[in-house]
Amino acid sequence: MTYRTALTLLVLALLTACTAGSGTGGVVTTNVDYYPLYKPSLVQWVGDGRDVPVVIFGNPTPAPPDIWNGSVTEAMNRSSWIKAGNFTTTPDGTERGNFHFALAFNATSTMTGALACRGDIDLAQLAPVNGRTAIVGAFCNNDRVVTTARVTVNAITAANSPQLQPAMNQMLIKLLPRQDPNRPDRFGSPFFFN
């Protein structure tokens, strides 16, 4: 096989891998940021057998809010990335009161994790762009950002849209890295993560 043929096959394989993401909603992640407070052990402490509050802004589906919120938190709880606590929009009083997750669906390009943590999301501006749903996510300490990321997927139009699960998986992977981003030589507890 010649070098040129091998290179052509490699390019084709890469292109196929890129388009294979369409089966998972075409997930694209941008604007990932970690602040000094984040440590993998912090997530363990926040979730440790407790409810973990989730605040959801926007509903890109015709489903009633309780159905939509349930679909989002169920997708978060089904993620194989993390098994800490119970993500819910209706915590039972066991939660650590000063930590929560904030998610804004159909977020504009100017919406940030800081705005989501503070609850400063203008719901009237939420809308899909070019057939895609942008989700701004943040792990929050009161109204301050601990970690944040933006995930974009093919438009979510129903509470059971197949792209919701891969979007939540990717969001949690980016929001809650297993390696401490502030100290690359430190990893999270193997007892906490699968």
Residue, then its C-alpha position, 0 to 999 in steps of 0.5 A: m500500500t502506498y503512502r498516499t493510499a494509506l493517507t486517503l484511507l486514514v482521512l476517510a476513517l476520520l470522516t466516518a468517525c465524525t459523521a458517526g456522531s450523528g447517531t448520538g445527536g452530533v454532540v459538540t462541546t465547547n467553552v469548558d472551564y474549571y475554577p480552583l474550587y473544583k476537585p473530584s473529591l468535591v463531587q463525592w462530598v456533594g453527592d454522597g448518598r444525597d439528592v443533588p439539585v438541578v435547576i433547568f432553564g428552558n424546555p425545547t419540547p412540547a412536554p409538560p415541565d415535570i415530564w421534561n425535567g424528569s427526562v433530563t434528570e433521568a438522563m443525568n442519573r443514567s450516565s455511566w460517568i458518575k454515580a454520586g447522589n441523585f440528580t433531581t429538580t425536587p430535592d428531598g432535604t438531604e442535599r448540600g444546600n450550597f451546591h447545585f447544577a444549572l442547565a439552560f436548554n436552547a441557550t444563546s451564544t451569550m449565555t454563560g455558566a455564571l448566568a445559569c448559576r445566578g439564575d439570570i437566564d432570559l427564558a424569552q431568548l431561548a431558541p434552537v439555532n440552525g436545527r441544534t440545541a445548545i445547552v449551557g451547563a454549570f456545577c454551581n456553589n451558590d451563585r458561583v461557577v465551579t465548572t461550566a461547559r456548553v454542549t450542542v446537539n441536533a435539536i431536541t424536540a421531545a422529552n424522549s429524544p435520543q440525543l438527550q442521553p448523549a448530551m447529558n453524558q457529555m455534559l457530565i464528562k466535561l463538568l466533572p472530570r475525574q482528573d483534577p484539572n488544577r493539579p494534573d497529577r491528581f486523580g479522583s477516588p476509584f471508589f467514587f467513579n466507575 
